[in-house]
Amino acid sequence: MHKLKPYRNETDVIRIGDLEVENRLDRLLLTGDLVLTKDKIGLALAQELLSLVGRTVRALKAEKQLPDSVEIIPAITVKNPFD
């Protein structure tokens, strides 16, 4: 299991079940689904999610100048130069 370090880079992406977590410098982007079944697999997934949330909370609390909010600027679509 890769230990994503929240807000450290713009490259890390991990999966927890079918939930994809994309690391950014100013946010974590979670997309997909996560089904926590009442079995050992569900427990393992829940523990992985809990670990990620814990690391995220610690990273946010460690920020000296945490802003009230972050402006999320929509991505700009550009023409593919190979078309």
Buried (B, 14 or more C-beta within 10 A) or exposed (E): EEEBEBBEEEEBEBEBBEBBBBBBEEEBEEEEEBEBEEEEEBEBBBEBBEBBEEBBEEBEEEEEEEEEEEEEEEEEEEEEEEE
